[in-house]
Amino acid sequence: TVYQLFGEATELQQLAVHLRAAISNLRSAQLSELFDFAGRLIRHLSITLGKEFTLDRSGQANRLDRTILTALVDPFIHIVRNCCDHGIELPSERLAAGKPKAGRIQLDAQVLKGVIRIVVQDDGRGLSRSSLLRAAQVAGLDVSENMRDEDVWQLIFLPGISTAAALTQVSGRGVGMDVVRRTVMALGGSVGISSSPGAG
């Protein structure tokens, strides 16, 4: 009868939903895999750079397609490395600025309407507006002192632009943030940046 067919169709649909969920669980992984790796990296960089860090994590139980998670490893690690190397000051500099000796890095993941949002934040020195504009001018770009802060911060994503005073063993000059944005955009995502001088 029509009722029997409707019941069978509903049951079949429910089975399909359960099957998709099971497959999704096999194909997905918790963001804790990424965040845990960042924790190990930060501990290593603390020794390498002679700095102290604290790490706060939230949202690491959220799941992400394993293929996307794997693709995000390099850009994510590059951003965390930049926080440690370029963003967060040496303990003596932090104390002189009235900050805690240990720099703070926060990792947060949120799912909003089916979209994952990952935030990496530090309480370091922040981006230098003047250094970015100077680097862009040296690279031959048409920039102005009147540019909005939001537009100046975007310069960090251009190839060859860096505010690092010198090469280090941890992160190379002018390499990386353009690749970070390109990788994330290839996955259908976007990258944003905000900065406050002296605050991260």
C-alpha positions in Angstrom: 0.0 0.0 0.0 0.9 3.7 -0.2 1.4 3.8 3.6 3.8 0.8 3.5 5.8 2.3 0.7 6.0 5.6 2.6 7.2 3.8 5.7 9.8 1.9 3.8 11.0 5.1 2.1 11.3 6.9 5.5 13.2 4.0 7.0 15.5 3.9 4.0 16.1 7.6 4.3 17.0 7.2 8.0 19.4 4.4 7.2 21.1 6.6 4.6 21.4 9.4 7.2 23.1 7.0 9.6 25.3 5.6 6.9 26.5 9.1 5.9 27.2 10.0 9.5 29.2 6.8 10.0 31.2 7.5 6.8 31.7 11.1 7.9 33.1 10.0 11.2 35.6 7.7 9.4 36.6 10.5 7.0 36.8 13.2 9.7 39.0 14.0 12.6 38.9 16.2 15.6 40.8 19.5 15.5 42.5 18.3 18.7 45.0 16.5 16.4 46.0 19.8 14.9 46.0 21.7 18.3 48.0 18.9 20.0 50.7 19.2 17.4 50.8 23.0 17.9 51.3 22.3 21.6 54.3 20.2 20.9 55.7 22.8 18.4 55.3 25.6 21.0 57.2 23.6 23.7 60.0 23.0 21.2 60.1 26.7 20.1 60.2 27.8 23.8 63.6 26.1 24.1 64.8 27.1 20.6 63.9 30.8 21.0 64.5 31.3 24.7 60.9 32.4 25.2 58.1 31.3 27.5 54.6 30.5 26.2 51.3 29.5 27.6 48.7 27.8 25.3 44.9 28.1 25.7 42.7 25.8 23.5 39.0 25.7 22.9 36.8 24.0 20.4 39.3 21.2 19.6 36.5 18.6 19.8 35.0 20.0 16.6 35.5 17.7 13.6 36.8 18.4 10.1 37.1 16.4 7.0 40.5 14.6 7.3 41.5 15.7 3.8 41.0 19.4 4.7 42.6 18.9 8.1 45.7 17.5 6.5 45.8 20.4 4.0 45.6 22.9 6.9 48.6 21.5 8.8 51.3 23.5 7.0 49.5 26.9 7.0 48.3 26.5 10.6 51.8 25.6 11.8 53.3 28.5 9.9 50.9 30.9 11.7 51.7 29.4 15.1 55.4 29.6 14.4 55.1 33.2 13.4 53.3 34.0 16.7 56.2 32.5 18.6 59.1 33.8 16.5 57.9 37.3 15.4 54.9 38.1 17.5 55.7 37.3 21.1 58.6 39.2 22.6 61.5 38.0 24.7 60.7 37.6 28.4 62.8 40.7 29.3 61.0 42.8 26.7 57.6 41.6 27.9 58.5 42.5 31.5 59.7 45.9 30.5 56.4 46.5 28.7 54.4 45.5 31.8 53.3 42.1 30.4 53.5 38.7 31.9 56.8 37.0 31.3 55.2 34.2 29.3 53.5 35.0 26.0 50.0 33.7 25.5 48.8 31.9 22.4 45.1 31.0 22.0 43.7 28.5 19.6 40.0 28.5 19.1 37.7 26.6 16.7 34.0 27.3 16.2 31.4 25.8 13.8 29.0 28.5 12.5 26.3 27.5 10.1 28.3 24.5 8.9 31.5 26.5 8.4 34.5 26.0 10.6 36.3 29.1 11.9 39.8 28.7 13.4 41.4 31.6 15.3 45.1 31.8 16.2 45.8 34.7 18.6 48.8 35.9 20.5 49.4 38.8 23.0 52.7 39.8 21.5 53.9 43.1 19.9 51.4 43.1 17.0 52.2 44.1 13.4 54.2 47.2 12.8 52.3 49.5 10.4 55.5 51.5 9.5 57.6 48.4 8.9 54.9 46.9 6.6 54.6 50.1 4.6 58.4 50.4 4.4 58.7 46.7 3.2 56.0 47.3 0.6 57.8 50.4 -0.7 61.1 48.6 -0.9 59.3 45.9 -2.9 58.1 48.6 -5.3 54.4 48.6 -4.3 52.3 51.7 -4.5 51.3 52.3 -0.9 50.4 55.3 1.1 50.7 56.5 4.7 47.0 57.2 4.5 46.0 53.6 4.0 43.6 52.1 6.5 45.1 49.8 9.1 43.0 46.9 7.7 44.6 47.4 4.2 48.1 47.7 5.7 47.7 44.4 7.5 46.8 42.7 4.2 50.3 43.5 2.9 51.6 40.6 5.0 50.0 38.2 2.5 51.9 39.5 -0.5 54.9 37.5 -1.7 58.3 38.9 -0.4 56.8 41.1 2.2 58.1 40.7 5.8 58.7 42.8 8.8 61.3 40.4 10.3 64.5 42.3 11.1 66.6 39.2 10.3 66.4 35.6 9.2 66.0 33.0 11.9 66.2 29.3 12.0 62.5 29.2 12.8 60.9 31.2 10.0 62.3 32.6 6.9 62.0 36.2 5.7 59.3 37.0 3.2 58.2 33.4 2.8 54.9 31.8 4.0 51.9 34.1 4.6 51.2 34.3 0.8 51.3 30.5 0.7 49.0 30.3 3.8 46.3 32.4 2.1 46.7 30.6 -1.2 46.3 27.2 0.5 43.3 28.1 2.5 41.6 29.8 -0.5 42.2 26.6 -2.6 40.1 24.8 0.1 37.3 27.3 -0.4 38.2 29.3 2.7 39.4 32.7 3.5 42.1 34.2 5.8 41.7 37.4 7.8 44.1 39.3 10.1 43.7 41.9 12.7 46.4 43.5 14.8 46.8 46.0 17.7 50.3 47.5 18.4 51.6 46.0 21.7 48.6 43.7 22.1 49.1 41.0 19.4 
